[in-house]
Amino acid sequence: MSLAGIDLAILAIYAVFIFGLAQWVSRSKAGEQKTSTDYFMASKSLPWWAIGASLIAANISAEQIIGMSGSGYVIGLGIASYEWMAALTLLIVGKFFLPIFLRNEIVTMPQFLQQRYGPTIRNVMAVFWLLLYVFVNVTSILWLGAIAVHTVTGFNQDYAIVAIGVFALAYQLWGGLKAVALTDIVQVALLVCGGLIIGFIALSTIGGAGAAAGFHTLITQFPDKFDMILSRDNPHYQELPGIAVLLGGLWVMNISYWGFNQYIIQRALAAKSLPEAQKGIAFAAYLKLLMPVIVVLPGMAALILAPNLSAPDQAYPTMMNLLPVGLKGLVFAALIAAIIASLASKVNSISTIFTLDLYAKIKKDTPEHQLVTVGRIAAVAAVVIGILTARPLLGGFDQAFQFIQEFTGFFTPGIVVIFMLGLFWKRASEAGALTAAIGSVVLSAIFWWLQETGQFIFPFMNRVGVVFVVSLIAAVIVSLLVPAKPDAMKIKLDQISYKTSLGFNLAAVGVIAFLILVYTIWW
């Protein structure tokens, strides 16, 4: 079903407005040249509302909206654990990780690894993150975003991939992080409004007498889809293995993503101050509590309204076709906003890591303005590669969100071990960190091979938890056997205060109370 003229007009207005706003907020004074701090870290001046909104805009994209709606269609509300547990993870990051990062003026995650362990682990992880961001994150956003565009408008999917990539690149290429972060409040407002509209209309269509009636009908007809903790006899136990979503591997996945992921944590590292960053983190946590209404519920509504979909990832775009003229344009603009904002964030972080952690280390006397130019070239290269590889890499997967989680699960246990020991154990050495990084991949590959060959069935989330524990033990043993050099540790752990404001503490209590409530109701 194609968009009407008014829908296309709304989309065009959004595109022109957000592009113009991005250029306006990132403008420079006459005669000034952008420095690397201006371009990659928004001059370290982001306010809390920009941090919180940008964290969500970077996170919620096609892989969340399209992918999680598809998983909601197949699995049910249980997939919302990724969102709700992330809210609590964000608060942990704000209270315990950010004080160390900001005390040491950390700009990139590889920089932290170099100052904590040495150059080898920095180089290894910088290259790893570049490959992950380009070939998994960028490609998934382009591919799933193109599915949405094609399903709603009929626009050729390959052309949609190109259009999304080019616009996201152009929108942030000149201004860098400031262009992305200071416009994300608009992107997130549009995303939330659009998501609430589609959820309300879908439920109202089910019930015929309002959204509440539709929600009641959904619970009545599909009570098993509201199980938050799946039992072993559930056909989707492999994706969400019971209590592990509360006590197991999901914690490892979340801590890695929200605490040590460059394109996420970069917003908080660019804050005016630690209290400002923590306020932004708390704001983002509450937005995460709202996300399942936007990204999971439409997919669940499709169980009744579109029960015979050929692929789960078609659930959200199909629900969009319920919308009347005008509203469809608004919701479609919201979906495009999420895709563009998230893709722009990934591309900016790719250029940041490539420029500051690789290029600047090789060309040590590079002028500031040339670093900015290199960053822009890296951004263009990342988008071009993503456009060319999106279909070959992701075209064969029905549930792309689950594929992404499965793939990243090979690496996240080792990443969490490296950073947690680096942050909180002074005796951790580079040899121990490398052991964790390599061991995580090797062990995960062994478990995956055993499962693929039918020799051993092991849910990937449990695999993540087991690999984390084994990698942690191995890293500790190797660190004791091969201690760090006396001058290797350059991270300052003194004068670190983990005390947080009353507002932050009250926000944390609210998040915990919400989680207790929803898991008690739908256990």
Secondary structure, 3 states (H helix, E strand, C coil): CCCCHHHHHHHHHHHHHHHHHHHHHCCCCCCCCCCHHHHHHHHHCECHHHHHHHHHHHHCCHHHHHHHHHHHHHCCHHHHHHHHHHHHHHHHHHHHHHHHHHHCCCCCHHHHHHHHCCHHHHHHHHHHHHHHHHHHHHHHHHHHHHHHHHHHHCCCHHHHHHHHHHHHHHHHHCCCHHHHHCCHHHHHHHHHHHHHHHHHHHHHHHHCCCHHHHHHHHHHHCHHHHCCCCCCCCCCCCCCCCCHHHHCHHHHHHHHHHHHCHHHHHHHHCECCHHHHHHHHHHHHHHHHHHHHHHCHHHHHHHHHCCCCCCHHHHHHHHHCCCCCCHHHHHHHHHHHHHHHHHHHHHHHHHHHHHHHHHHHHCCCCCHHHHHHHHHHHHHHHHHHHHHHHHHHHCCCCCHHHHHHHHHCCCHHHHHHHHHHHHHCCCCCHHHHHHHHHHHHHHHHHHHHHHHCCCCCCCHHHHHHHHHHHHHHHHHHHHHHCCCCCCCCCCCCCCCCCCCCHHHHHHHHHHHHHHHHHHHHCC
